[in-house]
Amino acid sequence: MLRQIFKDISEYLSPEEKRQFLDILEKYKKKRIPLIVPLGFLKNIAQKYKRNGWQKYLNPYPKELIDFNLSALQKSE
């Protein structure tokens, strides 16, 4: 999924942003960083370039559902 998103957005990225994302992706593949890191990078890029169409990939769930799940998780700890 992340490679497909990268492919779709790479035309908007600077060479430095492309390099940064590919580095992040490599670290994620090696399980050195969690999924939230590449997703956070992509969210920042989407905001920077005002690409609202990417939100279906980057925010697939309603914020209220995520907030609810986080609250339930915190209560169970």
C-alpha positions as CSV (number, residue, x, y, z in Angstrom):
1,M,0.0,0.0,0.0
2,L,2.7,2.5,0.9
3,R,4.6,2.0,-2.3
4,Q,1.4,2.6,-4.3
5,I,0.7,5.8,-2.5
6,F,4.3,6.8,-3.1
7,K,4.0,6.1,-6.7
8,D,0.8,8.2,-6.9
9,I,2.3,11.2,-5.1
10,S,6.0,11.1,-6.2
11,E,5.5,13.7,-9.0
12,Y,4.7,16.2,-6.3
13,L,7.7,15.5,-4.1
14,S,11.1,17.2,-4.2
15,P,14.1,14.9,-4.7
16,E,14.9,15.3,-1.0
17,E,11.3,14.3,0.0
18,K,11.5,11.2,-2.2
19,R,14.8,10.2,-0.6
20,Q,13.4,10.7,2.9
21,F,10.3,8.7,2.2
22,L,12.3,5.8,0.6
23,D,14.6,5.8,3.6
24,I,11.6,5.7,6.0
25,L,10.0,2.9,3.9
26,E,13.2,0.9,4.1
27,K,13.4,1.2,7.9
28,Y,9.7,0.2,8.1
29,K,10.3,-2.9,6.0
30,K,13.1,-3.9,8.3
31,K,10.8,-3.4,11.3
32,R,13.0,-0.6,12.7
33,I,10.1,1.9,12.9
34,P,6.3,1.5,13.3
35,L,3.8,2.1,10.5
36,I,2.8,5.4,12.0
37,V,6.1,6.9,10.9
38,P,5.6,6.5,7.1
39,L,2.0,7.4,7.4
40,G,2.8,10.5,9.4
41,F,5.3,11.6,6.7
42,L,2.7,11.1,4.0
43,K,0.1,13.0,6.0
44,N,2.5,16.0,6.3
45,I,3.3,15.9,2.6
46,A,-0.4,15.8,1.8
47,Q,-1.0,18.9,4.0
48,K,2.0,20.7,2.5
49,Y,0.8,20.2,-1.1
50,K,-2.9,20.4,-0.2
51,R,-3.7,17.0,-1.7
52,N,-7.0,16.2,0.0
53,G,-7.6,13.2,-2.3
54,W,-4.9,11.3,-0.5
55,Q,-6.9,11.3,2.7
56,K,-8.8,8.1,1.8
57,Y,-5.5,6.4,2.1
58,L,-4.1,8.2,5.0
59,N,-7.2,8.5,7.2
60,P,-9.3,5.5,6.2
61,Y,-11.3,5.6,9.5
62,P,-13.4,8.4,10.9
63,K,-11.6,10.4,13.7
64,E,-14.4,9.6,16.1
65,L,-13.8,5.8,15.7
66,I,-10.1,6.2,16.3
67,D,-10.7,8.4,19.4
68,F,-13.2,5.8,20.7
69,N,-10.8,2.9,20.2
70,L,-7.9,4.8,21.8
71,S,-10.2,5.6,24.8
72,A,-11.2,2.0,25.2
73,L,-7.6,0.9,25.0
74,Q,-6.5,3.3,27.6
75,K,-9.3,2.2,30.0
76,S,-8.3,-1.4,29.7
77,E,-4.7,-0.7,30.8
